[in-house]
Amino acid sequence: MVSFSCDNCGRVVNKPKLLGHFQQCRPSSVSCIACNNRFTFETSQAHTQCISEEQKVQGRLFRPKPAAGSRPTPAKTDLKRKKEEESSSSSSSSSSESSSSYEARKKKEKT
């Protein structure tokens, strides 16, 4: 449920009681507790859903939970790990090439 802070008296009012508070206190605007946006009476009626507590706390780091049945996206750490594995496998293949060329050079030197 969305809660608003009256900009006139500072009282916190839930959305169902907002009409009565506007009639009694006559504020020019109210502020949403969750998202800190200001609303007039008309615009506050359209504000039915706000950001979650997780979004508020985590800020730009927030990742929404995947919908049921959908495939989750890999985290950045997973992507970094895959890149490291690929680079280590490519470096190991290049090191095996260099070791085989080293062995070939050694054979040439012996002969």
C-alpha positions as CSV (number, residue, x, y, z in Angstrom):
1,M,0.0,0.0,0.0
2,V,1.3,3.4,-0.9
3,S,1.7,6.0,1.9
4,F,2.1,9.7,1.5
5,S,3.5,12.4,3.8
6,C,1.5,15.6,3.9
7,D,3.6,18.6,2.8
8,N,1.5,20.9,4.9
9,C,1.3,19.2,8.4
10,G,3.8,16.3,8.0
11,R,1.3,13.5,8.8
12,V,1.7,10.2,7.1
13,V,-1.5,9.1,5.4
14,N,-2.3,5.9,3.6
15,K,-3.9,6.1,0.2
16,P,-7.5,5.1,1.3
17,K,-7.6,8.1,3.8
18,L,-5.9,10.6,1.4
19,L,-9.2,12.1,0.2
20,G,-10.3,12.9,3.8
21,H,-6.9,14.4,4.6
22,F,-7.0,16.6,1.5
23,Q,-10.4,17.9,2.5
24,Q,-9.4,18.5,6.1
25,C,-5.8,19.8,5.8
26,R,-5.9,21.3,2.3
27,P,-2.3,20.7,1.4
28,S,-1.0,21.8,-2.0
29,S,0.9,18.5,-2.4
30,V,1.9,15.2,-0.7
31,S,5.1,13.2,-1.0
32,C,5.3,9.5,-1.5
33,I,7.1,7.8,1.3
34,A,8.8,5.2,-0.9
35,C,9.9,7.1,-3.9
36,N,10.0,10.7,-2.5
37,N,8.0,12.1,-5.5
38,R,5.5,14.9,-5.0
39,F,1.9,14.6,-6.1
40,T,-1.2,16.8,-6.1
41,F,-4.5,15.2,-5.2
42,E,-5.3,14.4,-8.9
43,T,-1.9,12.8,-9.6
44,S,-1.8,10.9,-6.3
45,Q,-4.9,9.0,-7.4
46,A,-2.9,7.5,-10.3
47,H,0.0,6.5,-8.1
48,T,-1.1,3.0,-7.2
49,Q,2.2,1.1,-7.1
50,C,5.7,2.3,-6.1
51,I,9.2,0.9,-5.9
52,S,9.8,-2.0,-3.6
53,E,11.8,-1.8,-0.4
54,E,14.5,-3.8,-2.1
55,Q,14.8,-1.3,-4.9
56,K,14.9,1.6,-2.4
57,V,17.7,0.0,-0.4
58,Q,19.8,-1.5,-3.2
59,G,19.5,1.5,-5.6
60,R,21.2,0.9,-8.9
61,L,22.5,-2.5,-7.8
62,F,18.9,-3.9,-7.7
63,R,18.1,-6.8,-10.0
64,P,14.5,-7.8,-10.4
65,K,13.6,-11.4,-9.6
66,P,13.0,-13.4,-12.8
67,A,9.5,-14.4,-13.6
68,A,8.4,-18.0,-12.9
69,G,9.5,-20.4,-15.6
70,S,11.9,-18.0,-17.2
71,R,15.6,-18.6,-17.5
72,P,17.7,-16.5,-15.2
73,T,20.4,-14.3,-16.7
74,P,24.0,-15.1,-15.6
75,A,25.5,-12.8,-13.1
76,K,28.6,-10.7,-13.9
77,T,30.8,-13.0,-11.8
78,D,29.7,-16.0,-13.9
79,L,30.6,-14.1,-17.0
80,K,34.0,-13.2,-15.7
81,R,34.6,-16.8,-14.6
82,K,33.7,-18.0,-18.1
83,K,36.1,-15.4,-19.7
84,E,38.9,-16.5,-17.4
85,E,38.3,-20.1,-18.2
86,E,38.4,-19.4,-21.9
87,S,41.5,-17.3,-21.6
88,S,43.2,-19.9,-19.5
89,S,42.3,-22.6,-22.0
90,S,43.5,-20.5,-24.9
91,S,46.7,-19.7,-23.0
92,S,47.2,-23.4,-22.2
93,S,46.7,-24.3,-25.8
94,S,49.2,-21.7,-26.8
95,S,51.6,-22.9,-24.2
96,S,51.2,-26.5,-25.5
97,E,52.1,-25.1,-29.0
98,S,55.1,-23.3,-27.6
99,S,56.2,-26.4,-25.7
100,S,55.9,-28.5,-28.9
101,S,57.9,-25.9,-30.8
102,Y,60.5,-25.9,-28.0
103,E,60.8,-29.7,-28.2
104,A,61.2,-29.4,-32.0
105,R,64.0,-26.8,-31.7
106,K,65.7,-29.0,-29.1
107,K,65.7,-32.0,-31.5
108,K,67.2,-29.8,-34.2
109,E,69.9,-28.6,-31.9
110,K,70.9,-32.2,-31.0
111,T,71.3,-33.2,-34.6
